[in-house]
Amino acid sequence: MRLPRRIWTNLSLVNPPLVNAYHYSTVSRELNRNSPPNGYSGAEAHPLSDIRKRTSLKANKRHSHTDDIIRGSVILGWSPEAISLRMTVESKVTETLSHTTIYRRIEENRLQGGHLYRQLPRFGKTRW
């Protein structure tokens, strides 16, 4: 969330200047997460937000183990949906990926010159 470039000190949620622009819970969450003891500053809040994004569990799901699972399963002819469902059964919770993420990894492989996209199963009608 981007708040104006002012430094807020002793900001009361009863009468904040941003009540008309944002919901009070959004402002409260922003202030709780990013307020140092001397008050809110957008210049200080943005780096804190970036650090949280980079160190979150979701940001660190790229492992060689999951890439090997995707590569091996696509070569066997499995769809990304099937791979995703199988990962929920066999892998840890932290190693499961959605089918959208698997499609994204296959696309990244294609852009780097790989051929995994050619192994994807094709469903639907075919004409003779």
Long-range contacts (C-beta under 8 A, 24 or more apart in sequence): 1-26, 1-30, 2-42, 3-27, 3-30, 3-40, 3-42, 3-45, 4-42, 5-42, 5-43, 7-38, 7-39, 7-40, 7-41, 8-35, 8-39, 8-40, 9-38, 9-39, 9-40, 10-39, 11-39, 11-40, 57-94, 61-94, 61-95, 61-97, 61-101, 63-95, 65-95, 66-91, 66-95, 66-97, 67-105, 70-97, 70-102, 70-105, 70-106, 70-116, 71-116, 74-106, 74-116, 74-119, 74-120, 75-116, 75-119, 77-119, 77-121, 78-121, 79-120, 79-121, 79-123, 80-106, 80-120
